Amino acid sequence: MVSDPFQHLGLGTELLRLLTQIGRQAKLARITAYILPENADMQDIAKRVGYKLEKEAEGSLIATIDL
């Protein structure tokens, strides 16, 4: 989570890229994240980094990337 004063500076994108890189180095098979449906910024970041978004029945979103 990036605090409001530091949003829109690329920090969230860089954090997600680093997390994904660490997952690959650790030889994880997949990373899964839950995103609130109203969090459009995080949805965009996840898509840019290569995550696929799927809607759950109750409306939340699941972002996944196969490593």
C-alpha positions in Angstrom: 0.0 0.0 0.0 1.3 3.4 -1.0 0.3 6.3 1.3 -1.8 9.1 -0.4 1.0 11.7 -0.5 3.2 9.3 -2.4 0.7 8.0 -5.0 1.1 8.7 -8.7 4.9 8.7 -8.5 5.4 5.2 -9.8 6.1 3.7 -6.4 3.2 1.2 -6.6 4.3 0.0 -10.0 7.9 -0.4 -8.9 6.9 -2.3 -5.7 4.7 -4.7 -7.7 7.5 -5.2 -10.3 10.0 -6.0 -7.5 7.6 -8.3 -5.8 7.1 -10.2 -9.1 10.9 -10.3 -9.6 11.4 -11.7 -6.1 8.7 -14.3 -6.7 10.5 -15.4 -9.9 13.8 -15.6 -8.0 12.1 -17.7 -5.3 10.8 -20.0 -8.0 7.1 -19.4 -7.1 4.6 -20.7 -9.5 2.1 -17.9 -9.2 1.4 -14.6 -7.4 -2.3 -13.8 -6.5 -3.6 -10.5 -5.2 -7.0 -9.3 -4.3 -7.9 -5.8 -5.5 -11.0 -3.8 -4.4 -13.2 -3.1 -7.4 -13.1 0.7 -6.7 -9.2 0.7 -6.8 -8.9 1.5 -10.5 -5.3 2.7 -10.1 -4.1 -0.6 -8.7 -6.0 -2.5 -11.4 -4.2 -0.5 -14.1 -0.8 -1.1 -12.4 -1.4 -4.8 -12.2 -2.3 -5.0 -15.9 0.8 -3.0 -16.8 3.0 -5.4 -14.9 1.4 -8.4 -16.6 -1.2 -9.6 -14.1 -4.5 -11.0 -15.4 -7.6 -9.7 -13.7 -10.7 -11.8 -13.0 -13.9 -10.8 -11.2 -15.1 -12.8 -8.2 -18.8 -13.5 -7.6 -19.0 -10.9 -4.8 -17.4 -8.2 -7.0 -13.8 -8.1 -5.8 -11.0 -8.7 -8.3 -8.3 -11.3 -8.3 -5.0 -10.4 -10.1 -2.8 -13.3 -11.0 0.5 -13.8 -12.7 2.1 -17.1 -13.6 5.8 -17.1 -13.0 
